[in-house]
């Protein structure tokens, strides 16, 4: 069966196609209020080794990102984050390491979205298998409980990469936000969307003060398998729908 989250491998997509998908992800994230000022970062690798990747320029609001202005940066060139048209340095130190260290991290999405961030600020919190959407992430979440300020050095990038080994695709960054990785822009963005939806459900349920009906591990594991063998290419369809709306309402994102 075709995975629900399977899309075309980035290695078979052109740089132009990757630019359009990533620009669409930025625009849609802004509509969903996943963004924060001109902060947070999305990137996608364009080389097999992950050393060359696309990243937004410093100071660009998610809602205004265009495909053509995404920076093509090189992890072997430390001058990349210097000069007038440089990316944010915290994005450089994190994304440059993760793209190289984690083969599954072709696309990296880092946000301070409201509900996942709220959960990341709870002491010793672990994501609850509370609804169908949450079960999508069963066994695939890592936790960083050692907040250490802004990511402004190579050591921080290496540390975060190690946390996401063993097949993890989501990192709850304590007191900070969330990071989602995936083999394509479509898959990573679909995961981010459903993660924030599940987090919203958890925050609302916790606010009631009532006892929570947690889904048993065996059912959560079964549901995770069902999510990821769903026979429709779900993530591709989601991204196609987003691009269709943007093509009609904000066609300049492709420029």
Residue pairs with C-beta under 8 A, 6 or more apart in sequence:
1 229
1 230
1 231
2 231
2 232
2 233
3 228
3 229
3 230
3 233
4 227
4 228
4 229
4 230
4 231
4 232
4 233
4 234
4 235
5 182
5 187
5 190
5 191
5 227
5 228
5 234
5 235
6 187
6 233
6 235
6 236
7 183
7 184
7 186
7 187
7 233
7 235
7 236
7 239
8 184
8 236
9 106
9 183
9 184
10 18
10 44
10 45
10 46
10 106
10 107
10 183
10 184
10 185
11 48
13 21
13 184
15 46
15 54
15 72
16 67
18 44
18 46
18 54
18 185
19 54
19 67
19 68
19 70
20 67
20 243
20 253
20 254
21 44
21 184
21 185
21 186
21 239
21 243
22 42
22 43
22 44
22 54
22 65
22 67
22 70
22 107
22 185
23 65
23 66
23 67
23 70
23 253
23 254
24 185
24 239
24 242
24 243
24 246
24 253
25 42
25 109
25 185
25 188
25 189
25 239
25 242
26 42
26 56
26 62
26 63
26 65
26 253
27 62
27 63
27 65
27 246
27 250
27 253
28 189
28 242
28 246
29 35
29 42
29 62
29 109
29 111
29 189
29 192
30 61
30 62
30 63
31 63
32 113
32 193
32 196
33 113
33 114
34 40
34 62
34 111
34 113
34 192
34 196
35 61
35 62
35 63
35 111
36 111
36 112
37 61
38 58
38 59
38 60
38 61
39 88
39 112
40 62
40 110
40 111
40 112
40 177
41 55
41 56
41 87
41 88
41 90
41 91
41 94
41 95
41 108
41 110
42 55
42 56
42 107
42 108
42 109
42 110
43 53
43 54
43 55
43 91
43 95
43 99
43 107
43 108
44 53
44 54
44 106
44 107
44 108
44 185
45 52
45 53
45 99
45 105
45 106
45 107
46 52
46 53
46 54
46 72
47 53
49 100
50 75
50 99
50 100
50 101
50 102
50 103
50 105
50 106
51 74
51 75
51 76
51 96
51 99
51 100
52 72
52 73
52 74
52 75
53 72
53 73
53 75
53 95
53 96
53 99
54 70
54 71
54 72
54 73
55 70
55 71
55 73
55 87
55 91
55 92
55 95
56 65
56 69
56 70
56 71
56 87
56 91
57 69
57 70
57 71
57 85
57 86
57 87
58 86
58 87
58 88
60 69
65 253
66 252
66 253
66 254
66 255
67 253
67 254
67 255
68 255
71 80
71 85
71 87
73 80
73 81
73 87
73 92
73 96
74 80
75 96
75 97
75 99
75 100
80 86
80 87
80 92
81 87
81 88
81 89
81 92
89 152
90 150
90 151
90 152
91 110
93 151
93 152
93 153
93 154
93 156
93 157
94 108
94 110
94 151
94 156
94 157
94 160
94 179
95 108
95 110
95 157
96 157
97 154
97 157
97 158
97 160
97 161
98 105
98 108
98 157
98 160
98 161
98 164
98 181
99 105
99 106
99 108
101 158
101 161
101 162
102 161
102 164
102 165
102 181
104 167
104 169
104 181
104 182
104 183
105 164
105 181
105 182
106 181
106 182
106 183
106 184
107 181
107 182
107 183
107 184
107 185
107 187
107 188
107 189
108 179
108 180
108 181
108 188
109 179
109 180
109 181
109 188
109 189
109 192
110 177
110 178
110 179
110 180
111 177
111 178
111 192
112 176
112 177
112 178
113 177
113 178
113 192
113 196
113 199
115 196
115 199
115 200
115 202
115 203
116 172
116 177
116 178
116 195
116 196
116 199
117 176
117 177
117 178
118 199
118 203
119 125
119 127
119 172
119 199
119 202
119 203
120 172
120 173
120 174
120 175
120 176
120 177
120 178
121 174
121 175
124 145
125 172
126 141
126 143
127 134
127 137
127 141
127 172
127 198
127 199
127 202
128 134
128 202
128 212
128 214
129 135
129 138
129 214
129 215
129 216
129 217
129 220
130 198
130 201
130 202
130 205
130 212
130 213
130 214
130 215
131 198
131 201
131 215
132 223
133 194
133 195
133 197
133 198
133 201
134 198
134 201
134 202
134 215
134 220
135 215
135 219
135 220
135 223
135 224
135 227
136 191
136 194
136 198
136 223
136 224
136 227
136 228
137 169
137 170
137 191
137 195
137 198
137 224
138 217
138 220
138 221
138 223
138 224
139 221
139 224
140 167
140 168
140 169
140 170
140 224
141 168
141 170
141 171
141 172
142 163
142 164
142 168
142 170
142 171
142 172
143 163
143 171
143 172
143 174
144 160
144 163
144 171
144 172
144 173
144 174
144 176
145 174
146 174
147 173
147 174
147 175
147 176
148 156
151 157
151 160
160 171
160 173
160 179
163 171
164 171
164 179
164 181
169 180
169 181
169 182
169 191
170 178
170 179
170 180
170 181
170 191
170 195
171 178
171 179
171 180
172 178
173 179
178 192
178 195
180 188
180 191
180 192
180 195
181 188
182 188
182 189
182 191
184 235
185 239
186 235
186 236
186 238
186 239
187 235
189 235
189 238
189 239
189 242
190 234
190 235
190 238
190 239
191 235
193 238
205 212
206 212
215 223
246 253
247 254
